[in-house]
Amino acid sequence: MITGYLHDIIIIFAFAIIIVAVGNKFRIPGIVGFILTGILIGPYGLGLIADTEIIDVLAEIGIIFLLFTIGMQFSFRTLYEMRKIVLIGGGLQVLLTIAATMAISYLFGVTTAQALFFGFLVCHSSTAITLKLYQDRAEIESPQARVTLGISIFQDISTIPMLIALPILAGETTDIGWALLELSVTLILLFAAVFAISIYIIPRFMNRITGIRSPEIFLLAIILICFVITYVADSLGLSLAIGAFLAGLTLSESDYFHQAFASIIPFRDIFTSIFFISIGMLLNVGSLLLSPLLIIALVIGVIVVKAVIAGGSAMLIGQSLRTSVLAGLALANIGEFAFVLSIPGMEYGLFSTASEQVFLAVTLLTMSLTPLAIISGPRVADLCCRLPLGSRLKAGCEVDTADRIPPMKDHVVIVGYGLNGRNLAKGARVGGIPYMVIDMNPETVQKERKVGEHIFFGDATNATILSHANIEQARILVVVINDPVSTRAITLLARQMNPDLYIIVRTRFLTEVKRLRDLGADEVIPEEFETSVEIFTRVLKKYLTPEGTIDRYVQEVRADTYKMLRSPSESSPTLSDLGKNLPNLAISTRVVEPGALVSAKTLGEINVRKQYSVTVLAIRRGTEVIENPSGETDLKPGDEVVMMGAPDKIRDLAGMFHASEETSGSERTGEQGEGSKTG
């Protein structure tokens, strides 16, 4: 007996490896590859596996592990932080999709119970596929990924009440009111028990387990918790999926959550892959060829309806038009949790054989088209921004009247108000530099405007928004957002609108540097590279490497790396270009402190050029700028001296600009309450 099962498992894994590997080359999601594997080796394909008994058992285990990990990831803290997107946006998307599906189903004479069940299936989207694609595109922290994740969380949670409702839809009970009351009481008692277990029993139990210091026993304990609670829930009349979700919930707030989640992931991936393969085995491709037009029409209908509803739900919670369109397209597929619902739905008779086959085909095709939908998202969003829609609908494409900011000139435009944007704005305020911020998070914009921040809501990939920021008169543009596609579009558009603009862009990866410079960026700061520099700098400091050696090494690494990524520019060289093309030359500004050695002395007396090989380029004294000063020019406290020279020489000279201890001490004694200006 075991030999036969082993034979089937070998066939499953061998074909899955080949098909998924080939699919990766064509950017086909792994889930789709597993379903295709099932179609190929199943009874309607090559017929390599005739007895699906063992496959069905392993698929059930896959559902248990899938819901178990979902429960572990579900946190009331996360739900609160994203409450607007999850509860309102997700709730609207699920309810409106169910309503639209039911309305369309009625046109084909479907019963109310079946129409509602179809709505349950269609409202789900594939979290696994969309988030994997966002990760591959380095957009996981973008606004559209945040909205997609929030709505997906609500979809996943809604699976639980939908599973509970299936027996009622199937008409297995005549007294619906009593059935609902019984289920509600059972769930309340079970949730209370789970809560008590997670607070009082799990911590003590896991403390004992971890005290043994055995990874094997820890893993077995996690699986035991999963199976015990799942078994109890099933014994009480609930489904295995609900029990698994509740089991994961017991560990969601535990101190051992991260290790438990990491331990269970390999099991989840193995068994859920078999689950999707078992779904593929159910699909009879031959029968679908009899009605290809119906399948194509349903696929197009599902994608359009779901994209419009999901995008509209995002807009109703204040997201920009661009973010809403991108999130809507990402959520336009039918996801894996629809399969979790479809299996008990078939058992309860809510599916006919023909409906089951159509559902499988439509789901598979919408999943397969998800990469294309996400890739085409920016173009569709740009097209929507050009449509003659009302200003309310074109949120982010046009400036709201409440966001009017007095025009600026010679200012800095900051795109993105995350950590980098906040720090840059703070630095600009301290330095008295005029600036304006553009951000696509409506909540952030409203909050910061109340405290007087120069910020407005908008999509900087749109020329109207950049014009409102007076980009044509700006001196510098700094782009610090987490969306690489939008970053490229902003860079290109800003360069076209202002050829003299100095553009600084932060990117996540080193590979983006050349592309962004080709689009017009003057400086590209790769976060990946700069983080690596900071890491090895700290390592060298721990080994007591001299500061000068570390600085010299950092300059050499930066010079070598950035030099490889730079391309020749057609624009005329500027002062700032010296630092780029001559890595051993630095430009620095020092402030003359009261009582400093250089204070009240002329440049000729200091003779920095001869003694330190440093050239003074300019002196900024209040609103006056002394360019190329002569040797007779004297230095006064508060002067900002712009110098050029080797970095180590400038550091040697820096001490002369600071007040000596004796002088500063006498000043503190005689002039209490006055502080010296430092730079």
N, C-alpha and C positions, 0 to 999 in steps of 0.2 A: 504493500500500500504506500509506504513512505517513498519507495523508488519512483512510483508514478507521480507523486506530488513534486518530488525533487526534479523530475524531468520537466514538469510544467514551469517550475520556478526558474530553471536554467534557461528555458526558451524565453520567458518574460524578460529576464534581466539582459540576456544577450541582444534581443531585438530592441529593448528600450535604450540600451547604450548606443547602438548604431543609429537609431532614428533620432534620438535627442541630440547626438553629436552632429549629425548632418543638419538638423534643424537649427542648431546654434550658428552655423555658417550663414544661414539665410535669415537670422534674427527671429526665428520662430520660438515662442515661449516654451519652456520645458513642459508645462501642463498640457499644451496642445500636442507636444511630441508624445507624451504618455498616452493621450487619448488615441492618437494615430496608431500607436503600438497596439492598443487593444483592438482597434478596427482591423488591423492587418492580421493579427494572430488569432483573433476570435472566431467563433462559429460562423460568422457571416463573411469572414475574410478567407485566409488560407486554411482555417480549421485546424490549426496546430494544437489548440487546446479545446477539447470537446467538453470535458467535465469542469465546470467553473465553481464547484463546491468549495475547494480550498481557496480559490481567488475571492469568493464572496466573504469568507471568514476573515481573510487578511484585509479586505477592504473595510469591513466593520471595525477592525482594530485601527485602521487608518483614520476613520471618522472619529473614533475615540481620542486618538492622539491629536488630531487637528483641533477638535473642540477643547481639549485639555490645554493646549498651548494658547488658544484664544482666551480661555478663562484666566490663564496665568498673566497674560498681557493686559487684561482688563483691570483698570485701576480707577477708583473713584476720584483720585487726585488728577489723573489725566483727563478724565471726563469733565472735571470742573474747570481745568485750564482751557479746554477747547469747547466749553459748554455751548457757545453760540453756534459754532460750526456743527458740532455733533448733534445736539438736541434739536435745534431749530432747522439748520440746513439739512441734516440727515433725516429728520422727521418729515420735512416737506418733500424731500426726494422720494422717500419710501411710500408715503401716503399718496402723493400725486401719481407716481408710477403705477401703483396698484389700481387707482381709480381709472387711469387712462387705459390700462390693460383690460380691466373689466368692461369698460365702455366699448372697446374694439371687439372683445370676445362676444358681447351680446349681439353684435351685428352678424355673427356667424351662428347664432342660435345656441350658444353654450349656456349651460345652467349656471345659476349664481354661485354655487359651491365650487364648480370647476373654474369659473371666471376668476373668483377670488384666489383660488390655488394658483392659477396662471400668473396672477399679479404677484403672489409671493415669490414665484420663480424669477420673473423678469426684473423685479426691483433690485435684485442683488447684482453686484459688480465684482470683478476679480481683483481683490486686494493684492494677491500674490503677483499677478502679472503687472499691474500698473506700478506698484512700488518698485518692483525689480527693474522695470524700464526706466523709471525716474532715477534709480541708483546708477544704472548704466550711463545715463545722460548727464549725471552729476547735477540733477535738479531736485534731489530729495528734500532740500531745505527751501525750495522755491514756494511762493504763495500758492500756486496751483497744486503742488504736492501736498501742502498742508490742508487745503480744502478737500482734496481727494481722500486723504487719510481720515479726516474728521467724519466725512459722510460714510466712508467705508466702515468705520467703527460702529456707527449706528446700524448699518446694514447687518453687520455680524451679530450684534446684540439682538436685533429684531428676529433672528433665526429662532431664538428660544421660544418666544410666545407663538411664533408661527408653527413650530413643531407641536406645541401644546394644542393648537387649534385644529390640527389635521383630523383627529378622530371626530371632532364635532362637525367639520365640513363633510366628512364621509358619512354622516348620519348614523354613527354607531350608537348614539344615544338619542332617545326621544325627548328627554327632559334636559334641554340645553342649559337652562338656568341652574339646575342642580349640578350638572356636570362642571359648569364654570366655577360654581362655589366650591365644589369638591377639589378641583384643580388648584384654585386660588389658595385654599387652606393648606393643601399638600405642599404647594410651593413656598408659602410663608413659613410653614414649619420646617421645611427642608432648608430654606435660606437661613433661618434662625439657627438651625443645627450646624450648618456650614460655618456661619459666623462664629458660633461658640467654639467649634472645633479649631478654626483658624486662629482664635485668640488664646484659647486655654490649652488645647491639646497639641496642635501641630508644633508650636515653639518648643514645648518640653520634649516631645517625641524627637524632633529634629536635633535638639541639643544633644540628646543621648546618641543619636546616630552619628552626628559629626564628631562627637567625642571619641568614637572608635577609630576615626581617621582612616577610613577605607572607602575609596571611590566606588568600589563595587557595591558595598552595602548601602551607600548613599543613593546610588542609582536604583537599586532594588526597592528602597524605601519610597522613593518618588513614584515608581510604577505601582507599588502596593497602594499608596494613597489614591492614585488615579482609579485603579480597578475596584477598590473597595467602595468608594463613594459612587462610582458608576453603577456597580452592582446593586447597591442599596436603592438608588434612584429608579433603576429598572424594576426592582421588586415592588416599589410603591406605585407602579403603573406609568411612570415617566419613561421617556426614551433614553437610550444609551447616550445620545448626543447631549441631552440636557444634563445627565449625570456627569459626563466628562467635563462639561463647562463648569459645573459647580465644584468639581474636584480641583480644577485649575484655579478657581476663585479662592480656595482655601490657602493657596500658596502665593497669591498675587501680592499680598502685603507682607509676606514673610521676609525675614532677613536673608533667607536662603533662596530667594526667587531667582536671582541671576544665575547661580550655579545650577539650580534645578532646571531652569529653562535651557541652559547650554547642554545639560546632560541629556535632555529628552529630545532635542532637535534632530539628531540622527535617526532616531526611531520614527519620529513624525514624518521625516522626509521619505524614508523607505516605505512605510506603510501607506502614506497618502499617495505616493507614486503608483502603488498597486491599486489604490482606490480609483484613480483616474484611468488606469489601464482597464479596470473592470467596467467602467462607464463606456469606454470605447468598444468593448466587446458587445455591448447591447445595441450598437448602431448597425442597422442593416442598410448599407450604402445602396444596394440594388433596388430596394423599395423606394428610396428617395429619388432615384433617377426618373421615376414615373411622374414626379411633380416638381421639377427643378424651378419653375417660375414662382411657385408658391414659396419655396424656401428662400429664393433671392428677395422676393417682396417682403417676407417677414424679417429677414436680416436687415434690409434697408430701413424698414419701419421701426424695428427695435432700436437701431443705432440713432436714427433721427429723433424719435420720441424720447429716448433716455437722455440723449445729449441736450435736448431743449429743456427737459424737466430738471436735470441735474444742474445745468448752467443757470436756469432761471432761479432755482433754489439758492444757488450761491450768490446771485445778484440781490435776492431779497434780504440776505443777511449783510449786505453792504460791500460785497466784493466788487472789484472792478470788472468791466466788460471783458477785458482780455483774460484775467484770471478765471472768470466764470466760463468762458468758451473753452479754455484749455482743460479745466477740470471736468466740464461737461463731456468733452470728447473722451477723456480718460475713463469716465464712468459709463460710457455708452455700451459696454459689453454686458453679457450675462456671466456671472461668476461661479466659483466653485461651490459656494454654499447653496446654490440652486440644486446642485447634484445631491447635497445632503438632504434637501427637502424632497427631491424627486423620488428617492428610493422608498421612503415610507408612503409617499403619495401614490406610487404604483401599487403598494400593498393594500392601501385603503380603497383602491379602485377609482381614484380621481383622474387617472390617466387612461385613455384608450391606447391600444397598441400603435395606432397611427399617430396619435398626439405625442406619444413618447418618442417616436422616431423623429418627428419634426422638431421637437424640443431639443433633442440631442444634436441634430444637424445645425440648427440655428445657433445654439450655444457655442458649439465648436467653431463655427465661422466667425461669430462676433469676437470670440477670444483671439482667433488668428488675425483679425483685422485691427486689434488694439494697437500694435506698434505703428501701423500706418496712420491710425487716428491721432496718436500722440505726436508723430512726426509732422503731420499736416496741420497740427493745432495752431502754430504761430501764423501761418498764411490765412487760415480761416478767421482767426482773431483780427488780423489786419483788415480783412474784407468786411467783417462786421463793423469795425470802427468807421469804415467809409460809407456805410449805409445811412440813408436819411432817417435815422431814428431820433427819438426825442432825447433831450439832454439827460433826462433821468435814466434812460436805458443805456446811453453811451457813457456810463460811469467810468471815470478814469481816462477816457479818450478826450473829454472836454473838461475845462476847468469850471468847478462849481462857483457860483457867485459869492459863496461864503468863504471861498479860499483866495480871495483877492489879496495880493501882497504888493505893497508899493514897489514900483520898478527900481531895479538896482543896476549898477554899472561897475565894471572892473571887479566883479565878485566871484565867489566860488559856488558852483552848483554841485550839490551832493545828492546822488541818486542812491537811496537805500538808507534806512535809519535803524540798522542793527547795531551791533557793538562797535564796528568800525565807524559807521556813520555818526553815532552819538559822540564818540571820542573826537572825531574830526570837527564836529559842530562845536563841541566844548572848547577845543583848541582855538577855533576861529573866533569865538566870543572873547576868550582871554586875550588874544592877539589883536582884537579890534578889527578883524577882517570881515567885510560884509559877505554873507553867505545865504543860500536858500536851499532847502531840502525838499526832495520829491520822494514820496513813499507810497506804496500800494496797500498798506494795511490801514483801513479806515479807522479802526479803533485807536491805533497809535497816533494817527494824524489828529483826531479829535482831542485826545488826551494831551498831546504836546502843544497844540495851538492854545489850549486853555492856560498854559503856563508861559505863553509868549514866544514859543519857538517859531522861527520862520520856516514853516513846513506846510505843504499842501498835498492833497491826494491826487494821484495821477499816474498814468502809464508813460514812462519816459521814452518808450519806443515810438510814441506818437509825436509828430512835429508840433502840434498845437500845444502840448504840455511843455515841451522844451522852449517854445516861444514864450509861454507864460513865465518861465523862469528866466526870460531875457537872455537866452543862450548866445544870441548874436553879440551881446555886449559883455559877456562874461570873460574872465581871464582864465579860469581853470574849471574843468569838469572832473569830478571824482565819482567813479562808478563802483559801488561796493555792495552789489546784490548777489544772490546765490543762484541766479538763473543764467547759465552761460549763453543760451540762445538770445535772450533779451539783452545781455551785455554786449554781444556782437552788434545787434541791431542799433542799440543806443550809440555805440562808438561810431559806427558808420554814419548814422543820421546827424549826430552832433558835428562830425568833421565836415559834412556837406553844408551844414548851416553856418558854421563859423570856421573857416580855414585856419585862422590864427589862434584858435582855442588850444590851450594846453590840456591834454586829456590823460588822466591817470586812472588806471583800471586795476582792480584787484580780481584775481582769478584763483580758482581752486588748484589748477594743475599747470605744471610747467609746459605741457604740450600746447596749451592755449596761447602762450606768449607770442609766438610768431604770427599766428592767425590774427590776433587782436592788433598787433603792430601794423600788419598789412592793411587792416581796416581803418587805421588812422590814429591809434593810441600812441602817445609819446612815451609814457612809462607804463609798464605792466608789472605788477607785483604778484608773483605766483606764491600763494599761501603755502603750497606744498613745499616749495624750495626754501622759503624763508623760515618755515617751521623746522626743517632739517638743519638749517644754519644755527638756529637758536638752541636746538638740542645738542649738537656737537660742541657749541660754545660752552654750554653748562657742563658737559662732560669734561672738557679740557680744564675748566676752572676747578673742578673737583680734584683733578690731578695736579693742582697748583701750578699750571702752566702760566708763565708771565703774561700780563695783560697785553703788552705790546706784541708778543708773538701771536696771541689769539687774534688781535685786531688785524695784524698783517695777513694771517691765514684767511680770515673772513673776507678781506678785501680781494685777495687773490682768487678765492672760490667764486665770489660774486662777479668779479671781472671776467673770469674765464667762462662762466656759465652764461651770463647775459650777453657777452660778446658773440657767442655762438648763435644766440636767438635773435640778434638785431639784424635788420636789413637796412641798406642805404636809404636815406631820406632825401627827397628832392628839395625840402625846405632849407633855407639858409641857416647856418649854425648859430646858436645863441649861447649865452653865457652858461646856461644850465647844461649844454651839450658837452662842456669840458669834462664834467664829472663822468659822463658816459664813455667818452672816447679816450680819456686819459685816466685810467683807474687809479694811478698812483698820485693823482692830483686831486686835492679836495678844496671846496669852497666853504668857508665857515664864517659865521657872524658872531662877534663877541661884543658884550656891553661893557663899557668902561664904568667900573664901580667907583664911588667916592672913596678917595684914599688909595686908589690903585697906583702901582709904580708908574704906569704910563699917563696918569692923570696930570693935566697941565703941562705936558711935554709935547714938543713937536715931533713929527714923524722923523725928521732929520736927526733929532737927539736920540730917539729910540733906535733908529737904524735897523729896523726889522729885516730889511731886504738883505743886508750884508751879514748880520749876525745869525739870522734864522732862515734865510732863503725864502722869505714869505713876502708876498706883494699885497699892499693895501689897494683894493680896487675902488672902494667908495666908503664914505662916511655918511650915515643918516643921523641928522641932528634935528629932532622934532619933525617938522614938515619939510625941512630943507635936506636936499641930498647933494653932497659934495662928491662929484665924480672925478676919478683919477687925481686924488689930492697930491699937492706938492709937498716937498720936505718941510716947508715953513708952516704947514697946517698943524695946529695944535689940537690935542685931544682933551675933551671936557667930560666930566661925569655925565653919564646918561647917553653918550654917543654910542651908536651901533656901528661897529667897524666890520666891513666885509673884506675878508682876506682870502688869498689863494696861495696854496703851497702844498708840500707833502703833508699827509695827515700827522705823522709823528712830529714834524716841525711845528705845526699849528698847536699840537698838544703841549709842546715845550713852552710855547709863547703864551698859552692861555693863562698861566698863573700870574702874569704881569697885569692882567685886566681885573684881577680880584683884589679886594682890599686886604692889606696885610693885617695880621692879628693885632699888632700894636695899634695901628691906625683905627681899625674897626673897633677895638676895645675902648680907645679914647672917645670915639664918636658915640659909642653906646653909653659911656659915662656922662659925657657933656651934652648929648642930644637925645635923651631918652624919648621914645615915642616915634622917632624917625627910622625908617627902614631903608636899607640900600637896595637899589635895583639890580637884580642879577639876571644873567642871561645864560 
